[in-house]
């Protein structure tokens, strides 16, 4: 299993969903940058050729040819898929996650370590590190990278923790959590997604994740209590069973609401449950038993 980092602790609603055309298993803030393009560098070969229409002196021809050959040689250096993935993760961390305030070094290390491209359909892999959710089939999505990082940081995971995830999806959030805690139980209601996530997690070496096919509305009482519970689909109201399954000091991170959703943190303290709202989000709705419950006003 990939190793975890050294121990450490630390509006407008979103413009799109788990993809720009569908709600998110996590969409938060809009990207801080988009569509910028640099002008060609002054003095480039292209500019030289455009400026000079007369033949070059013979004594300079070899220099230009040599320069062209050097440039061609540089462009022929190939980056391996592993290097490309690592570079994309570094850009993701700087531009999407650290820039928006996620600071926990263990969380950043986990986000840097998990190959997100392995948790999206092959046709979407070139878009794996874009600042948005992506469809993974069956009406579900993989969350925007920032939302995964922010929810993980809000959970405050510790190396000895047992964590429950509701909504496995592709398995990406579970993979990130697996580097930070002792064991992850993850429930997925769509059988096909549960099977695919189980296979992907095993292939990638995340051995401390157990994927369970089922409805997560009532949690996993046989394994309760949990040090942390993270939910990746939005119920209209917080399921009482999830609150009941929190251990003392445990935290529940969950999106709540219908069309207007917000990410909330519920923590079990000595005097009861303390609830905090973080920021607006847009997630796919929680399906199954949650759909039979009264909707929020």
C-alpha positions in Angstrom: 0.0 0.0 0.0 1.3 3.5 -0.8 2.9 5.1 2.3 1.4 8.0 4.2 3.2 11.3 4.9 5.0 12.0 8.2 2.5 12.8 11.0 1.2 16.3 11.2 -2.2 18.1 12.0 -3.1 20.7 11.2 -20.4 33.3 -2.2 -21.8 32.2 -4.8 -22.9 28.7 -5.2 -20.7 26.6 -7.5 -21.0 27.2 -11.2 -21.1 23.5 -12.1 -21.7 20.1 -10.6 -19.9 16.7 -10.5 -19.2 17.9 -14.0 -20.2 21.2 -15.6 -23.4 19.5 -16.9 -24.2 17.4 -13.8 -24.1 17.9 -10.0 -21.0 17.1 -8.1 -20.0 14.4 -5.7 -18.3 17.6 -5.0 -18.1 21.0 -6.5 -16.9 24.0 -4.6 -15.3 27.3 -5.7 -14.7 28.3 -9.4 -11.2 28.0 -10.7 -8.9 31.0 -10.0 -7.6 31.0 -13.5 -8.8 30.0 -16.9 -7.9 30.3 -20.5 -4.8 32.4 -20.2 -2.4 32.3 -23.1 1.1 33.5 -23.4 2.4 35.3 -26.5 5.3 33.8 -28.4 8.6 34.7 -26.9 10.5 37.5 -28.5 13.5 36.3 -30.4 12.0 32.9 -31.1 12.8 31.2 -34.4 9.3 32.0 -35.6 9.7 35.7 -34.9 13.2 35.7 -36.6 11.7 34.1 -39.7 8.8 36.6 -39.8 11.1 39.6 -39.4 13.7 38.5 -41.9 12.7 37.9 -45.5 16.3 38.0 -47.0 18.5 34.9 -47.1 20.8 34.5 -44.2 24.5 35.0 -44.7 26.3 31.7 -45.3 28.3 32.0 -42.1 25.1 32.1 -40.0 23.3 29.3 -41.8 25.1 26.6 -39.8 24.2 28.4 -36.5 20.5 28.4 -37.4 20.6 24.8 -38.5 22.4 23.8 -35.4 19.9 25.8 -33.3 17.0 24.1 -35.1 18.5 20.7 -34.5 18.9 21.4 -30.8 15.3 22.6 -30.5 14.1 19.5 -32.3 16.2 17.3 -30.0 14.6 19.0 -27.0 11.1 18.4 -28.2 11.8 14.7 -28.7 12.5 14.2 -25.0 9.5 12.2 -23.8 7.8 12.3 -20.5 6.6 9.0 -19.0 2.9 8.7 -18.0 4.1 8.5 -14.3 6.0 11.8 -14.7 3.1 13.5 -16.4 0.7 12.4 -13.7 3.0 13.6 -10.9 3.4 17.0 -12.7 -0.3 17.3 -13.1 -0.8 16.5 -9.4 1.7 19.2 -8.4 -0.2 21.8 -10.6 -3.5 20.6 -9.1 -2.1 21.1 -5.6 -0.7 24.6 -6.2 -3.5 26.0 -8.4 -6.6 24.4 -6.9 -6.0 23.2 -3.4 -3.2 25.1 -1.6 -4.4 28.3 -3.3 -7.8 27.9 -1.7 -6.5 27.4 1.8 -6.1 23.6 2.4 -3.0 23.4 4.6 -2.8 20.1 6.4 0.5 18.6 5.2 -0.7 15.0 5.5 -3.8 15.8 3.4 -1.6 17.5 0.8 0.7 14.5 0.7 -2.2 12.1 0.2 -3.6 14.3 -2.7 -0.1 14.4 -4.2 0.2 10.6 -3.9 -3.1 9.2 -5.3 -3.1 8.9 -9.1 -6.5 10.5 -9.8 -6.4 9.4 -13.5 -6.7 5.8 -12.4 -10.1 6.5 -10.8 -11.8 8.0 -13.9 -13.0 6.3 -17.0 -10.4 5.9 -19.7 -12.1 8.4 -22.0 -11.8 11.1 -19.2 -8.2 10.5 -18.1 -6.9 13.5 -20.0 -9.2 15.7 -17.9 -8.5 13.9 -14.6 -6.8 16.9 -13.0 -9.1 19.6 -14.2 -10.8 21.9 -11.6 -14.2 20.2 -11.8 -16.0 16.9 -11.2 -16.2 14.3 -13.9 -18.8 11.7 -14.8 -18.1 8.1 -13.9 -21.3 6.5 -15.1 -24.7 5.6 -13.6 -25.5 9.3 -13.0 -22.6 9.7 -10.6 -19.3 11.7 -10.6 -15.9 11.9 -9.1 -15.7 15.1 -7.0 -13.7 18.2 -7.9 -10.2 17.8 -6.4 -10.5 20.8 -4.1 -13.7 19.4 -2.6 -12.0 16.1 -1.9 -9.1 17.8 -0.2 -11.3 20.2 1.8 -13.6 17.5 3.1 -10.6 15.3 4.0 -9.0 18.2 5.9 -12.4 18.9 7.7 -12.5 15.3 8.9 -9.2 15.8 10.7 -8.1 12.2 10.1 -5.6 10.5 12.4 -3.4 7.4 11.7 -5.4 5.2 14.2 -8.8 6.2 13.0 -11.6 4.0 11.6 -13.5 6.0 9.0 -16.8 5.3 7.2 -17.5 6.7 3.7 -21.0 6.9 2.3 -20.8 6.9 -1.5 -17.7 5.1 -2.8 -18.1 6.3 -6.4 -14.9 5.5 -8.3 -13.0 5.0 -5.0 -10.8 8.1 -5.2 -11.9 9.7 -1.9 -11.4 6.3 -0.2 -7.9 6.0 -1.6 -7.0 9.4 -0.3 -8.4 8.5 3.2 -6.6 5.2 3.2 -3.2 7.0 3.3 -4.3 8.9 6.4 -6.2 6.4 8.6 -6.0 2.8 9.8 -9.1 1.5 8.0 -11.8 2.8 5.6 -15.2 1.2 5.3 -16.9 2.6 2.1 -20.6 1.9 1.1 -21.7 2.3 -2.5 -25.4 1.8 -3.5 -24.7 1.2 -7.2 -23.4 -2.4 -7.6 -21.5 -1.7 -10.8 -19.6 1.2 -9.2 -18.9 -0.8 -6.1 -17.4 -3.6 -8.1 -15.3 -1.3 -10.2 -14.0 0.7 -7.2 -13.1 -2.5 -5.4 -11.1 -3.7 -8.3 -9.4 -0.3 -8.8 -8.4 0.1 -5.2 -7.0 -3.5 -5.1 -5.0 -3.0 -8.3 -3.6 0.3 -7.0 -2.6 -1.3 -3.7 -5.0 0.4 -1.2 -5.4 -2.6 1.0 -7.0 -1.0 4.1 -10.3 -0.1 2.2 -13.3 -2.3 2.4 -16.0 -1.6 -0.2 -19.5 -2.7 0.7 -22.5 -2.7 -1.7 -25.6 -1.2 -0.1 -27.6 1.8 1.0 -25.5 4.0 3.3 -28.4 6.1 4.7 -28.3 4.0 7.9 -24.5 3.8 8.1 -22.8 0.6 9.1 -24.0 -0.1 12.7 -22.1 -3.5 12.9 -18.8 -1.7 12.7 -19.7 1.5 14.6 -18.6 3.7 16.2 -16.4 5.6 13.8 -13.8 8.3 14.4 -14.9 9.9 11.1 -17.8 9.7 8.6 -17.6 11.3 5.2 -20.6 11.5 2.8 -20.2 12.2 -0.9 -23.9 12.6 -1.8 -26.4 15.1 -0.5 -29.4 14.1 1.6 -32.1 16.7 2.4 -31.3 16.4 6.1 -28.5 14.7 8.1 -29.4 11.0 8.6 -29.8 10.5 12.4 -28.1 7.1 12.2 -24.8 8.6 11.0 -24.7 11.0 14.0 -25.4 8.1 16.3 -22.5 6.1 14.9 -19.9 8.8 15.7 -17.4 7.9 18.4 -16.6 10.5 21.1 -14.7 13.3 19.4 -15.7 11.9 16.0 -16.6 14.1 13.0 -19.2 13.8 10.3 -18.5 15.8 7.0 -21.6 15.9 4.8 -23.3 18.0 2.1 -26.9 18.8 3.0 -29.8 20.2 1.0 -31.7 20.0 -2.2 -31.0 22.7 -4.7 -29.2 24.9 -2.2 -26.6 22.8 -0.5 -23.9 23.5 2.0 -21.0 21.4 3.4 -21.4 20.8 7.1 -19.3 19.3 9.9 -20.9 17.7 12.9 -18.6 16.8 15.9 -19.5 14.8 18.9 -18.2 16.6 22.0 -18.6 16.2 25.7 -21.7 18.3 25.7 -23.3 16.9 22.6 -23.2 17.5 18.8 -21.7 20.7 17.5 -22.6 21.7 13.9 -20.6 24.0 11.6 -21.3 25.1 8.1 -18.3 25.4 5.8 -19.2 26.6 2.3 -21.8 26.1 -0.5 -21.5 23.0 -2.7 -23.5 21.0 -5.2 -23.5 17.3 -5.0 -25.6 14.5 -6.6 -28.6 13.7 -4.3 -28.3 10.7 -2.0 -30.5 8.0 -3.4 -32.1 4.9 -1.9 -33.9 5.4 1.5 -32.9 9.0 1.6 -35.2 9.7 -1.3 -38.2 8.5 0.8 -37.5 11.0 3.6 -39.1 14.5 3.8 -37.3 17.1 1.8 -35.9 20.3 3.2 -38.1 23.3 2.9 
